[in-house]
Amino acid sequence: MHSNRPGWPVGLARRVRDPLQEFLATESASGIVLAAAAALAIVWASLATHSYDAFWGHHLGALVGWGPGHLTLQDLARDGLMPIFFFVVGLEIKREITVGELSNPRVALVPVCAALGGMIVPAVVYLSITHGGPGSSGWGIPMATDIAFVVGALQLLGDRVPSQLKVFMLAIAVVDDIGAIVVIAVWYSHGVQPAWIVVSAACLVAAWALLRAGVRWVPAYVVLGIASCVAMAVAGVSPTIDAVIFGLLMPMAPWRGPRAADRQAQTTVERLEHGIHPWSASVVLPLFALSSAGIPLGAEAIRHAVTDPIAVGVALGLVVGKPVGVLAATWLVVSLRLGSLPDGLRWRELACGAALAGIGFTVAIFVATMAFPAHAELDVALIGILSGSIAAAAVGTLMAIAPGRRRF
């Protein structure tokens, strides 16, 4: 009697393919919601600046009748909810380095180097424009690629771009996220208190021990995760770092246990990603955009940004630095025969993806809020992010739909 269950090669392929397809679909929808939230924030701040500032400046203690009086709604959206997004980033990284594009070192070398080039060159472009002035601390802003917008753009382009490009760009974005996390931890954390870092680490170790012991009671991990992030924040380090580490600790073992009957069960990483990713993409990120992207876009603000080194540096870093860095690093690795492009991916398609990599929004804005606490510098940086991201999206899209391009 023959079983209808697929053989192990087919089953393995589905285990890798299905989560990836679901992830891409969620990110594509997230890009649309994120764009709508950002547009709403800009319109709101431009038409009613006082209303926008007053709403997001409400103190949580005054709203709920208890709690810290200095924390605002904007603080909640930026620092309280964003660790959820970065926890999902940690899960994505774990999946990619375990069963995804980054699991094979030789295959992973090309997107890893492409991502590094796409981080280094934009930072150099930015620093060359700011010339060590007061805005030079924002060099980390144009390093970021927003995977939601990039995947959304690639999905909308449909068969004009090959599927290999989507996977390749996802791998680049994952490495890009790792780089951004390192930059935030090392360069944008101030006044670090080691004792609280030890407390945070103890929470992480406790969570890891519970997982190893087979404990599947979710509230225990929620409590430990929140405690770890709070301790890291008190230590003077962005809690997003802690959230990523927490995601990386999650095992790829089956959620229900190691028995043979459970081999086809969801892994812990898959189960958590499946449950949390839609909330992160559809709630956390739009709230972050709504609370952080409110730039009063008046004629005077735009005129000032055109000549401001911060805005110019961010925009050129995204539009010029990103594609140059991605393409130059990829060409170098391929020329040295250290790696090769995925089968079916040609240089002109990669150039399209490299241009789209200049869409930097979520993490770029997050870095900007840490680099520029002052409103004046932050506003011009946000204008640079917005204009650079729109230009990068336009260039990448035009490259994909240019006359004479063959459909795939």
N, C-alpha and C positions, 0 to 999 in steps of 0.2 A: 504493500500500500504506500503510495507516494504522498509525501506531505506537500501542502501548498505553501509552506513557509519558505521564503527565499533563502538561497544558500548564503554562507557567511560572507563571500565577497560582495554580493548585492546588499546584504544587510549592513555591512560596514559602510558601503558607499552611501546608503540612505541615512545612516547615523551622522555622516559628515555633511551630506547635501541638505537634508531637511531643515536642521537648525539654521544653516546658512541662509536658505531661501526665506525662512520665517524672519530671520534677522534683517535681511535686505528689505523685505516688505514693510516691516515695522519702521525701519529707518527712513524709507521713502515717504511714508505717511507722516512721520515725525518732522521731516523737512518742510512739508507744507504747513503743518500746524505751527512750527517754529517761526516760519516766515510771516504767518498771519499775526502771531503774537508780537513779533518785532515791529511790524508795520503799525499795529494798534498802539504800541508804546510810543512810537515816533509821532504819530498823529495826536495822541493824547498830550504828550509833552509839548508839542508845538502849538496846539490850540489852547491848552489850559495848563501852563507850566506849574502854576501854584497848586492846582488841584492834584497833579501828578506827584509833585514833591511832598505835599501834605499827606496824601494817602499812603505812600510807601514809607513815609517818615513816622507814621503812627507807632507809638511805643507799645510793645506787647503787654507789658505790665498794666498799662492803663486800659487796654482792650479787654483783658480777661480778668482783671482784678487781682492778679498775683504774678509773681515771676520777676525777673530782672527788669528794672525800669529803663535801662539804656538800650535794650535790644529792640530793633524796629522790624516792621514787616519786611523791609528790604533785606535786613540781616537774615531773617528767617529764610527768604527765598534764595539768597546768595550762599549763605554759610550753613543754614540748617537743613536745607533740602538737597543741595548739590552733592553732598556725600553719597546720596542714593545713586545719582548719575555715575559718580566715580566708582562706586561699588560694582555697578553693571560693567563699567569699563574694565575693572579687574577680572570679572567673569569672562568678558570677551577675550582679554589677553590670555587667560588660562586656557580657554577653548582653542585659540589660534595656535598656541605653542604646544598644545597636546595633540590635537587631531586636525588642525587647520593648516593654512599656508606656511606658518612659521615652525611646523613640527619637523620638517626636513631641513637641516642646516644649510645644505647647498642650495636648495630651492629658496629658502628664506633669505639668503644673502643679498639677492638683488633688491627685493622690496625694502629690506633693512637699510641697505646703503642708500637707496633712493630716498627713503624717509630722512635719513641723517643729512643728506645733501639738501633736502627740502627744508630742513630746520636751520642749518648753518648759514646758507647763503642769504635767506631773508634777514637773519640777525645782522649779518655783515652789511647788507644794503641799508638797514635801518641805522646802524651805528655810523656808517659813512655819511649819512645825511644829517644826523643830529650832532655830529662832531664833538662828542663828549659834553654836550650842553646839559641843561637841567632835565631834558626829556630822555637822556640816554638810558635811564633805568627801564625804559619800556621796550628794550631790545627783544624780550621774549614774546611780545605780542604777535608779530607776524609769523612766528614759527608754527602756529597751530593750524590744523586742518579740521574743518567741521564735517565729520563723517555723515551726519544726518543730511546736510545739504548736498554733499558730494554724491552720496548714494541716491538721493532723491533726483538730482539732475541726471545721473546715469540711467535711472529707471525711466524717467520721462523721455530720454533720447531713444529708448527702446532698442530696435535692431540696428540703429545707426552706430552702435558701439558693440564690440564683442563681449560675451559674458566673461571672458578671461580678464578683461580690463576691470570689471566690477570687483572680482575677487582680488586682483592685484592691488587696486586702490584701497580695498578694505584692509589688506595686510599693511600697506603704507600707513594708513590712518591709525592702526593699532600701535605700530612703532612710534608714530608721531605722538600718540597719547602718552606712551611711556616716557618719551623725551620731555613732554610738557610737564609731566608729574615730577620728574627729576629737577627740572628748572624751578618749578614752584617750591619744591622742598628745600633746595640748596640756596637759591638766590632771592626768593620772596618770602622767606620766613625770618622773623626778627625776634631778638630777645628770647632765645630758646632756653627753656628750663628743663634740664635733664631728668629731674625727679618725676615730672609728669609724663615724660616719654616712657620711663620705666613702667609707670602705671598703665599707660596705653598698651605697651608691649605685653604686660601681664594679661590684659584682657584678650589680646590676640592669641596668646599661648593657651589660655583657658578655652577659647572657642575651638582651637585646633585640637586640643585634648578631647573635648566633647565629641567632635566629629570622629576622631580615631576610635573613641569608645562606642560609636554607633548611635549616639543620642540624636534623635530626629525631632525634638521638641523645639519648634521655630522660635517661640518667645524667648528662650534662653539665649539664642544667638542675637536676637534683636536687642536685648538688654546689654549684652556684652559689646555689641557693635556701637550702640549709642554711647556707652560708658567710655569705650576706647576713643571715639571721635571727640567727645567732650574733653577728655584728658589731653589729647593731642592739641586741641585748640587752646586750652589753658597753658600748655607748654610753649605756645608761640609758634607752632607749626600748623600749616593748613590741614584741617581734618580730612581733606580729600585724599591725602597721601595714605592715611590710615584706612580709609574706605577701600582704596585700591588693593592694599595689602590684604585686607579682609577678604576681598574677592579672590585674590590669588591663592589664599589658603583653602578655599573650597575644593573638595576632591572631585575627580572625574569618576570615582567609584559609583556603582548603582545606588540610588537613594534608599531603596528598600533593604539592601544587604548584598553580600557576596555570593549567595546561593546560585546554583546553575539556573534555576527558574527565573532569576531576576536579571540575567545578563542582558535582556532586551529592555529592562526598565530604564527610565530616565536617570542619568547621572545627577549628582547633586548640583553641579554647575548648570546643566541643561534645565533642571527643574526650577532653580532660582532665576535663571535668565528668562525662562518662559513666563514666570509669574511676575517678575519685577520690571523687566525691560519695557513692556507697554506703558506702565505707569511712569517710568522714568522719561520715556520719549514723549508721552502725551500730556503729562501733568507737570513734572519737575522742570523740564527744559523750557516749556512755554512760560511757566511762572517766572523762571529766571530771566528769560528774554523780556517779559513784560515789565519786570522790576528794574532791569539794568540797561535796556536799550532805549530808554526815553531821552532822546536828544532833541532839544528845541531846534529844529532845522529852519531857522530864519535866514534871510539873505545875508545879514551881518555875520552870523556864525559860519556860513559856508564860505564867505569871502575870507574870513580869518583863517579857516582851516586850509584853504588852498595854499597859503604861504607859510603855514606853521610846520616846522620840521617834524613834529610828532606825527601829525596826520599824513604828511607826504611820505615819511619814512615807513609808516605802517602800510599805506596803500601800495607803494612801490615794492615793499617787501613781499606783499601777497601776490601782486600782479606780475612782477618781474622775478623777484628772488625765488619764489616757490617753484615755478616751472623750470627755471634755469638750474636750480639746485637738484631737482628730481631727475631731469634729463642728463645733466653732466655726470652725476654720480652713477646713474644706470649705465651710461655709455662707458664709463671708466671700468666698471666691473665686468661688463660684457667684453670689452676690448682686451682686458687682461685674462679672459677666459676663466674667470673665477665663478661665473654663473651665466645664465642665459635667460632671455625673455620666455615667458610661458608660450607653449605651442599655440599658434593662432593669433598671437598678439604682435602687431607690427608697430614700428616706431611712430608712425603718424597717429595711431590710436593712443599710444602712450603719451604723445605730445598733448592730445586732447585731455587725457586724464591729468597730466601734470598741470595744465592750465586750470582745470577745475579744482585741483588741490589748493589753489589760492583762495578758495572760499573758506575763510576763517571766521567763525562767529562765536560759538558757545565758549570754548576754552580761551579764545583770544580775548573776549570780553572779560572772562574770569581773571585772566592774567592782568588785563588793564586795570581792573578794580583794585588789584593788589599792588601794582606798580605805581598807580597815581591815585592816592587817597583824595587829593584836591580835585574839586569839581571842574575847574577850568581845564586842567591837563587831561582829565578823564573824558570830558566832552569832545575835545579835538581828537583824542585817540579813538573814541567810538565812531566819529565821523570817518576817520581813516579806515577803520575796520569795515564799516558799512560800504563806503565807496569802493574800497579795494575788493571786497567780496562780490559786489555787483559786477564790477569790471571783469573779475576772474571768471565768474559764471557766464558772462556774455561772450568772452573770448573762447572759452571751452565749448560753449554751445555752437558758436559760429564755425569753429573748426570741425565740429561733428556734422553739421548740416550744410557745409559748403557745397556748391554745385559740383557735380562730378564724383562725389564720394559714393562708393559702393555700399549698398545696404548689406547687413549680415543676416 
